[in-house]
Amino acid sequence: MAASPDELERQHTLSTATTRYDELRMRDALAAMADAGSPQLSKDEALEMLALSEVVIRKAGYGRQSMVRSARSAGASWTQIGAALGSSKQAAWESHNRWLEEQGLET
């Protein structure tokens, strides 16, 4: 049985989760292009790849919010943060505060 994202999140850093995800994704892509020359992923590997994608999203999200906090501490405005994220200042502020609330942290 494949591990859950919660289990994999405890086992991997963002770097190791991304590396393993990329290995599985590449094998899957090669198998799809080959005429059965490359072995396809097993069910457990396909589920692991799916769970790893969730781990990568979570860990990247944590990192993103940490960088928003660092930018704010360094004096960046919400307009500047929004621009760096490719969004409006309002969207950046709302996203960050929603994340803080979900984490049970102060806004």
Buried (B, 14 or more C-beta within 10 A) or exposed (E): EBBEBEEBBEEBEBEEBBEBBEEBBEBBEEBEEEEEEBEBBEEEBBBBBEBBBBBBEBBEEBEBBEEBEEBBEEEBEBEBBBBEBEBEBEEBBEBBEEBBEEEEEEE
